[in-house]
Amino acid sequence: MNTAVFSAPGGSFEASATEDASPEAPPAATKQTAIRTVSPAERQRAKNRQIALRLIAPLMGFALLLLVWELAAEHSAQFPSPLVTWQSAQKVFAHPFYDNGPNDVGIGWNLLASLQRVAYGFGLAALVGIPLGFAIGRVQFLNRMLSPLISLLRPVSPLAWLPIGLYVFSNAPAAAIYTIFICSIWPMMINTAIGVQRIPADYLNVARVLDLSTWKVFTKILLPSVMPYMMTGVRLSVGTAWLVIVAAEMLTGGTGIGFWLWNEWNNLNLAHIIIAILVIGVTGMVLEGALMLIARRFSYDEAR
């Protein structure tokens, strides 16, 4: 029986496995599998079920959203309906990259500004968090030393870090990047450390017997084994980064999709607010989908 032990608050990030097999367990009974021919009608029903799950079910979900949205608009004179929002969106996206000076640029420029800040903060977090995760997973003393600090700082609300960033950098965009960095570093660090600790000891023992160099151990054993865990941390981190930048831009102003949303609230333009929410959601979904594709590339099934 395999068991895994992970960290409690203030504890270390550890993973272990134990084997519990009974020596008197009878051998597995031989199973006879009956071969049955699948009829064309059954194949068609299976195909229809797949179409329903992959296409019809998501469309029904979006239809339910539109229905609730329409009902909410009918019960409020100020709340825009889906049709009114669609008409506003056509105007917004007709010229997404106009620039009429400070605080008056198109939604395209604001979205690019947010993505740029996310790229900077997320990239810095990856450069620091992933190597530190490897170190925490490999060095027990470092694990014990940093685990209480991680457990203390990780639950802190993202926006709680923003005033410190504003004080240190005296610059709103830099403070937003700093906030993204400090909030997105934890998932990558923790998942990488757990991935390193879950590497089977036999792999490392074979490496010692073969007298492999440190670089060979890293590239041939550590990195391939840890990659799925690391990619999971990356996916979680990019989602956190996208959440943080929208909230930070609403407070710091300037440019960005969060600032654009808040500015439209000041103008009491609810249709544009809904457009901003949808743009934020679609962008986050695209980022998540792209990272899921990359994660599948580094997922290894035992059956392969």
Buried (B, 14 or more C-beta within 10 A) or exposed (E): EEEEBBBEEEBBBBBEEEEEEEEEEEEEEEEEEEEEEEEEEEEEEEEEEEEEEEEEEEEEEEEEEEEEBEEEBEEEEEBBBBEBBEEBBEEBEEEBEEEEEEEEBBBBBBBBBBBBBBBBBBBBBBEBBBEBBBBBBBEEEBBBEBBBEBBEEBEEEBBEBBEEBBEEBEBBBBBBBBBBBBBBBBBBBBBBBBBBBBBEEEBBEEBEEEEBEEEEBBEBBBBEBBBBBBBBBBBBBBBBBBBBBBBBBBBBEBBBBBBBBBBBBEEEBBBBBBBBEEBBEEBBEEBBEEBEEEBEEBEEEEEE
